[in-house]
Amino acid sequence: MPREQYKKDPFPLSAGALGHIEGVTVSYRSNSSRTRPLLRYFGGLPYALPPTGPYRFRKPRALPDQYRYGTRANPGRFTRSAAICPQPPYGTKYPHALHDEDCLQLNIYIPTGSPPSSAGWPVFFYIHGGFLQWGSANMTPEAVAPLMSDTAFHAIIVMPAYRVNALGFLASRELQAEAQQAGEASGNMGFWDQRAALEWTAKNITFFGGDASNITVGGYSAGSHSTFQQLAHELYFVPDDKAIIRRAIMWSNSPGVQPKTVTEHQKQFDEYLSKLGIPRNIPAEEKLRRLRALPVQQLVDVQDAMVISEYRATSDGAFIPKDVIANINSGDFARRMQKRGMKLMNGECRDEHNLYRQWRTPTSSYEAVYTRLCADYPDRAVKKLMDHYCGPNHSLPVAQGDWQDLFGRLYANMQVHCLERGFCDALVKGGMKPGKDLLRYRFDWRAGCVELPKEWGVTHATDMAIWFWGEGMGVGITEEERTVLKPWNEAFAAFVSGGEVDWPTTTVQEMVRLREDGKTDVWTDDRWDEGLEIWALVNGDAGNGMLGWLRSKL
């Protein structure tokens, strides 16, 4: 089946207090029998001030109230895409020429036709993945067009760019002290970016026809983990009357473990300075001055050579609660979700590990795998995990082909398989109802257009073609595949709209599964016990969060 041919025409919009802007209308080409508009698109809209110069490694700054994108005589033209945060190379997907440190921008995709209610279109705020180290918000409007025009999905999609790797998650005592002097939080800049974009969306999406009271936050991979952090932030730091998130979608990720403290991150910061040639024995202010004076690409290029190569979240008590895992264990997290009427979709692909093993893969030894995992997780969690699987002799488990295979499986267990199961178990014990409040799924099937190697199976990210209806890959979703995926698309659409979802599970151990033969059934999770065991192993010592429970009652 040939790929559809599209055209783009200018689309002017008077966006209220934002001023006048121009995007594009995407349609089939005029020589097609179908000429109706498919969607409207605005790309690269700034949602915060540039995080550059003295504002590198600091919280994002909101746009001034008087900020305007353009005038009637000179409208702002937003027809391309959001800037890409400078990042390490992963293949050749994002060339350096497309990188820009001034990346706090977002893309908006708007259905055509009439909204489902007078309040406007439902809104799906989608956070891209990339291990928090790389990635882009730039899904082309042509790639999104089939989802928004040929399926049951009818909602505005907002995709924000945010800072990744060191630019988004560097943390240290030096940065913390500086932030405290300025009355700011330190660390988690990428999460604060996402939050700034979410607040921009809640404030301004009505100008684009959206319903600000009907926002679903979702993401894939690191975007899914980010969704959890955004959800946790709202539940513990945002009062009920200021809450934005109505529902959450976590595709192929989990809460993980309680993130490292600033003290634990200091080792990485010191290594970073050494790689950049900045002495550690100079005053803190001079260290930060030199960091901000370096070219941004130099800040990125050294990361591949680092031992602690992954820049991750910080338990700061400002964005991330210092007892968030304990509050999950106590049931307090679930009770807060129920109080706000929040629902969650969460699930996985069968062979997640085959892609996970490809990212900064360690060499063939116990020590290399141990060190590599410590780049992502606190040492205490890694020690428990490695002791559990490798025993006191540090032996490769019999079931694993090599150390790289073990790394991929452990990484996938920590990111997805095991810790999502522990999370779901705690949510249901806290009162959430399977099939109603909590929708679990599993994919054993992949579309023919998926471009990852077939020998990787139904690995991490193969289901992006399911959720985004081909995602612009190859020939897209075929007619035969449409039949297979129609009920999944309808469930996704209903969830984002806030309607009732036909999800035929009744216990937390059940998952709606798309089988390898293309049939959908209800499957009893055969990894459930392993998931709960690993959750207890790495998160059990977080306790039950009694202080969080007491705070929720006050």
N, C-alpha and C positions, 0 to 999 in steps of 0.2 A: 504494500500500500504506500503510495507516494506521500511525502510530507506535505502538509498544508502550506500554502504560500500566503503570507500576510502583508499588509501595508499599514503604515502609520500616517495619520493625519493630525495636524495641530488641534489641540483641544483647550480653548481658553476657559478659565474659571475665575469668577469673582469670589474669592475665599474669605469674605467677611473681613474680620479684623486683621487677617494675614495679608490682605492686599490682593493684587491681581497676579495670577500665575498662568503658565501655559504648560500643559502636558501633551499627551498624545491619545488618540483613539486608535485602537488596534482592530482591524477588520480583515476579512479575507480579501484577496486581490479581486479587482473588478471583473477579471475573466472567469471567476468562479461563479457557480450557480447560487452560492450563498454570499450575500453582500452585507448582511446586518453587522452592526458594531458588536464586538466581542467583549471589550473591556476598555476602561480609561486607565491611564497610567501616569503617575508623577514620580520622577526619579531624582534622588539626590537632594531632597529637602533638608536643610539643616534643622536639627532639633535642639542644639546647644551651641555654645560659643566654642571656638577652636581650642583644643587641649594642647596647645603648643607653647614654646618658649618657657616662661616661668610657670606655666600651668601644666607642663608635662608631669606625669605621675601624680596628678591631683584630681580631686572630684570634678565632674563636669559642672559647668556653669550654665544656668538656664538662659535662654534668650531674653533680652529685655522686653517688657510689656509692649513697648512701642515698636518692636521689630516688625518690619514689613518685608515681604518677599518681592514685591514689585508694585508698580502703579498701572493705571489703565493705559497710560501712554507708553510705559516701558515695563511690561509684565516680566516677572521672573520666569525664566525658561528652565524647566525641569523635565527634560525629555531624555536624559541619558540614564545614569545610575548613581548610586551612592559611592563615595570614595571607599577604597579598601585599606584597612589598617595595615601598615607595614608588617611583614610577617616572614617567617622562614619559608623556604620553598618546599612545596609538596608536589613533586612532578614539575610541570611548567604551567600550572593552572592560572596563577596570578603573577604575571611578570612585574618586575620592579617598576616599570613605567606606569603601572596602574595604582601603585601604592601612594598614599597621602596620609600624613599624620593628622591632618584636619579631616577626620573621618566620621564625625558625629552627625550623620545624615541618615535618612530613611527613604524607603520606596513605598509607594501606595498603589494598590491595584483595586479598581472599583468596578463592580458589575454594571452592566447596562440594564435598561428596563426600569421597572418600578420596584422600590424597596418593599419588603414584606409587611411593613407597618408604617404608620405615620412617624414613628420615632426614628426610622432610618434602617440602614443595613446593619446586621450583626457585624462584629469586628473580630478578625483573627489576627492577633499580634504574634508573629512568628519569629523566633530567635534562631539564627543559623548555628550550626555546629562547627567542629574543627578542633576538638581537644582543648578549647580555650586558648589555642596557640596560633590558629590560622582560620581562614574561612571568609566568606563574603555573603552579604545580603542581596547580591545582585542576581536574582533569578529573572531572566528576561521576560518581558510581558508576553512575548510569543510562546514561551514555555508554559506560562500560567494560563494562557487563553483557553486551552481545551478543558481544564478544570472548571473555569468560571463560566464557560459558555455551553458546554456539552454534558454537564453532569448536574446532580442535585445540589451541588455546593453553590450557594449564593450569599456571599459575605465579602466585605472589604478585607483585604489582606494588607497588613503593615509589616514591613521587614526592616528592622533597624540594623545599621552597622554599629559596631562597638569596638572598643580597644581590646586587643588580645595580646598574648604573650607578656613580656615584661612591661610593655606600654600599658597593659590593662590590669596586671596583677602583681607587679613588683611590690614587695613589702619589706620594711626594715625598721629598726628603732630610730634611725635618722629621719626617715620619712614620717614616722609616727610623731616624733617630737615636733617637727616642722608643722604638721597638720594640727596638732594640739594648740600651738601658738596662734594659728589662724582660725581656731574654732571649728575645724573640719575633722571628718573621719579620714583614716588612712587605709590604703589597700583596697582591694575589690573595685578598682576604678571601672573595670568592664561591667560589673554588675550595676554600679551606680549609673553608668551610661545607659544601660538597658532600662533602668528605672526612669531616667530622665526622658527617654523616648516614649516610655509607657505613659508618663504623666503628660507629655506633649500630646499624645494620641487622645487621652481622655479629655483634654482641654479643647482640642481643635478638630477632632474627627467629624464633628457635626457639619463643618464647612465643606466636607467632602461627601456628605450624605450618610454618615455613619451614626450609629446609636451608641453614645458614650456609656450608657448604662448596661450594655450587652457586649462585654469584651471577654474573649477567651484568650488566654496566654498559652502558647505552646512552642515546642521546639524539638529539634532532632539532635541526639547525641549530646554534645556539650551544650547545645541549645535547650535540650530537655533538662539537663542538670541546672542550667540557668533558670529554667522555668520553676524548678523546685525552689531555688534560692529566692526568686521573686515572690513565690507563694509564701515561703517562710517569712520573708521580710514583711509582707503585708499582714500576716497573722500576728506578728509579735511587735511590730513597730508602727503600724498604721491603724488608727481607730476605725471603727465600723463605718462611720459616716464619710470617711475619706477613701474607703476601699475601692479599688478599680477592677480587680480580677473577679470574674464570676465563675469561670471554669478553667481547668488546667489540662493540658495534653503533654504527656511525657513519653515521647517516642524514643525507645532504646536508651534509657538512662535512669538513674536512681538518685537518692539523696547522697549516696557515697558515705563517707565517714565524717566525724567532726573535723573541720579543716584545721590545718596547722595554726599555731599562734604566731604572733610577730616574732617572738623569740626563736621559734623553730625555723622561721623563714630567714633569719639573719645569716645563717650559713650560706644560703643561696645568694643573698645580696653581696656578701663578702666575696664569694667566688666570681660574681658578675663584675664587681669592681676590678678584681685581678685580671680578668680576661680583657677588660677595657683599658688596662694600664693606669688605673686610678689608685693611688696609694691608700691603704687602709688606715694609716696613722696620721692623716691630716684631719682638720676639724670637719665636723659633720656638714656644716654649711658649705664648705669648699667641695666636699664630695658631691653634694647635690648640684652645686653650680656647674661642676665639670660634667656631670651626667647630662645636664640640660643643654650644655654647649656642644655636645657631640652630634654629628650627623645621625639622623634617625636610622639610616640603613646600617650604620656601624653597630648601633644598639641591638639590631636584629641579627646581623651576620654572626656575632659571636655565640649565639645561643646554641647552635648545633654542636659546638665543641664543648659545651658545659657538661659536668657530671650531673648536677641538679638542673636538668634542662627544662622542666615543665613549670610554668607559672600558674599557680592555682589560688584558690580562695584563702582568705584569712579569717579566723575566728576573732572578729573585732568588736563584737557587742554593739555595733552601730548599723551595719548592714546585715550581718549574720549573727543570730543569737549564739552566745557562747555555750548554750546548753540545748541546741536545737535537736540533737540526736536523743538526748535524755527526754526531751518533751515528746518526741515521737514514741519512745518506749513507754512513757506513762499514759499515753492515750490523749494527752492534752492537745497535741497537734490535730488529731482527728476531731476532737470536740470543737475546736475553734473553726475548723472547716465546716462542720455541721451547722454551727451557729450562724455562719454566713451563707449557708445554702450552697456551698461549693461542691463541685463534682470533679472527678479525676479520671482520665483515660491513661493507661500505662501498659506497655508491653514490649515485645522483642521480636527479633528474628532468630531462627534456629541456630545459625552458624555465625553468630556475632564475632567470634574469636578470630576468624580468618582475616578480617580487615584489621582488627585491633593489633595483631602481631606485626603489622607493616609499619607502625609509627615508631620511629627511633628504636628499632629492634635491638636488644642487647646481644652480646656475643654468647657463645655456648658454654656457660658455666653458672653454677649456683650463685656465685658472688655477683656476676653481671646482671642476672635477673633481679636479685635482691636490690642492688644499687639502682637499677632502672626504675623499679617500683617505688623506691624511696623518693624519686623525683616527683611523684604524684601524691603519695600518701604519707602520713606521719610514720616515723620509724617504728613506733610501737605496734601499729596495725600491720605493717609489712612483716615484722618478726613473727607475729602470731600466724599470719597467713602462710608464710614459708615454712614455719615449724609444722603446721598442720598438714601441708601437702608433701613436704620433703623429709620430715622426721629429723631426729637428732643427727643422723649421718649426712644430712643435706644431699640426699639421693634424688635423682630424677625419677618421678613416679612411673611405674611400669606402663601405665596407659598412655603416657606421652611419648611422641616420637623423638623429640629433641627439646632442648631448653627453650628454643624460640617458640615451639608449640605450647609449652607450658606457660611461657610469658603471655602469649595471646589469650589463653584460656583464663589465667588468673586475672588479667586486665579486664577481660569481658565479664568475669564474675563480679569483680569489684565495681565496674561501671554499670553493669546491666543485670545479668542473670540472678545473682544471689542477693544483692542488696535491694533490688526492686521487690523481691519476694518478702524480705524482712520488713520493708516499708509497708507493703500491702497488708501483711499480717497484723502489724501494729494499728493500721488505720481501721481494719475491721474489728479488732478487739476494742478499739476506742468508740465503736458505734456506727461506722459507715457500712452501708449495705451493698454487698456484691451485686452487680447487675443493675444497680440503681445509682448509687453514689460513686462506685468504683467499677470501672470497665477495664478488664484485663484481656489482652489479646496475644496471639502468637502467629507468626508467619513461617510456614514451611514451603512457600511458593514464591517464585520471582517472575516478573514480567520479562518477555523476550527482549525488550529494548534496553534493559539494564546493561551498562557498559563495563561493569567490573568483571574480572575473569570468571568464567563459568565454573572453574574448579574450586572457587571459593564458596560455592553453594549459595544458600540463602543467608548471606553474611550481612554485617552491619551496613546500613544505608541502601540495601537493595530495595527496601520497601518505600523509599522516597518516590519511586515511580508509581506506587499504589496511591499514596496519599495525594500526590500532585499530578496524578493522571498522565504519567509519562515523563513529566518534568522536562519536556523538550528533547528527550533522548531518542535517537534513531527514528523509527517510524511511529513511535508513541504506542499507545494502547490499541491493540487490534480489536476487531469486532468480536472475536471469540473471547478475548480477555475482558472486554466490557461486560459480558454476561457474568463472568466470574467475579468481577470487582464491583458490580452494581450495588449489592447489599452493603458492602464496606463503605463505598462512597456515600450512600444514603445515611448510614449511621454517623459517619464523620460530619456530614452536613447538618444532621439533626442536632448533634452534640454542640457544634459551634453556634447554631441558631438559638440554642436554649430549649429546644423542644424535647419531647419524649423520644428516647432511643430504644429500639428493640434490641436488647442485649440479653440473650437467654442463659445467663449464668445465675446460679443461686447460692453458690458457696465460693469462698475466696480461693479455693484450690482449683476452681474451674476457670478456663480461658476459652474465649472464642478463637478458634483456630482456622486458618486457611491452609488446607492440606496441600501436599505436593501435587495431587491430582486435580486441584482446582475446586474441590468441594469444601464447604464451610461446615464445621461441626463444633460441638462443645467438648473440650478435651480436659481430662483431669491431669493436672500439672505433675509430671514425673520428676521434676527437679525441686519440688517444694521443700522436702526435708533438707536437702543440701543447702538451699537458700537460707532457711531459718538457722541452720547450723553455722554458716559463715557470718550471717548478720550478728548472731550472738557472740561469735568469736571476736569480731572486730568492733562491734558497737555495743556489746553487752555491758562493758565496764562504764558506759556513759550513765548508767543508772536510770532512774525513772523520773527525773526532772520534777521533784516535789516543789521546788521554788517556782518553776514555771506554772505548775498546776495551781498553786496558791495565788499567783499573780492573776491568773485567768478568772479567779473567783472574786477578786477584789473590785 
